[in-house]
């Protein structure tokens, strides 16, 4: 597997709600269901720090 084919946030300050791999990463990292993550993103926006704060999680 080449480095460019790996998918991970790479310290991005945003959550890309249109990418399955990004949603999977953050839901696994914060141990929250995907539906809850998406609902939180819709409510507070795509900034990682805002979503983490709304979920009560650390970045």
N, C-alpha and C positions, 0 to 999 in steps of 0.2 A: 504494500500500500504506500503510495507516495504521500508526502506531506500535504500537498494541495488537495488530495481527495479526502482527508480527514475533516470532519466537521465538528467544531466546538466554538464557543463564544470568543475565545482569544481576547479576554479582558475587555470585551465590548461593554459600554455603559447602557446598552439597549437590549431588550428582548425582542426578537423577531417573531411575532406571532404567526407569521406565514410560513415559517420553516419548522417542519416536524422535529428535526434534530435539535433545534434550539429549545423548543417546548419540552422535549424529552429530557434534555440536559438540566434545565431549571426545575422541572417537576421532580426529577430524581434527586437533585442536589438539596432541595428544600423539603423533600418527602411530602409533597402535596399532590393531590390528583390534578390531572391536566385541566379538567373543567374548572377547578378552583383557581388555578393559575391564569387561565384565559379570562375568567370573570374579573379577577383582580387587575389584570392588564387593561381590560376595558374600562374599569372603574378609575384607576389611578394613572394610567399611561404606561409607556414602554420602558421608562427609566428603571434600571435594575434596583437602584437604591430606594425608589418609591415603592416598587412592588415588594421588596424585602421588608420594608417598614410596615406596609399594609398587612403582610402575612405574619409579622412578628418574627422574622428570620434574620440571620446575619448574612452579610454579603460574602 
